[in-house]
């Protein structure tokens, strides 16, 4: 039997894949923080459930819903979790296909409290979101 937080992360991945905003909202702590690395225009910290959900909406809108998470491994214990995955997307004629390691911190109520991601090729991620401006 999988740890309950492995199941929580799988529900999160499924809700993201399904575009189920209501389910995502229920899995995020109200004061969650989502750290987006890199030096692109979407990089930074998103604080609070509403800001995080708006970030998800922006990503899906700008990729015409093509951004897809392909989980390879999901791990978790009582306090922390990790997801290793491939992320693929298309945007303005550009393709993204990058391996990611994502770390999660859980709140005591069984929700996601904090998130960090590390891309195997951050330059590819930054280039994918590049709109001609310099960030970071």
C-alpha positions, 0 to 999 in steps of 0.5 A: 500500500502506498503512503497517503502522501504518494496518493495525494501527489498522484491525485494532484498530478491527475487533477492537473492532467484533467484540468480539474481546478476545483480538485487542485484548489482542494489539494493546495494549502490556502497559504501555499508557496510555489517556487518557479525557478529560472530566469524567464517571465514566469519565474518567481514565487507564487504565494497563496492558492489563488496565485498558484491556480492563476499561474497554472491557468497562465501556463495552460493558456499559453501552451494551448493546453499542451503542457503535459506532466509525465511522471516517472517516480512519485515518492513521499513520507509524512512531511515531504514528497518528490516527483521525477517526471518529464514535462512536454509542451508546445508554444509559439512553434517551440517544443519543450521536453525536459526532465524535472525533479520536483519537491513538495512539503506537506501541511499537517492537514494533508495539503501541499504547503510548498513546492520547488522544481529543478529542471535538468535543462533550465536554459531550455525551460527559460528559452521556451518561455522567452518572449524577447525580454531579459529576466532574472 
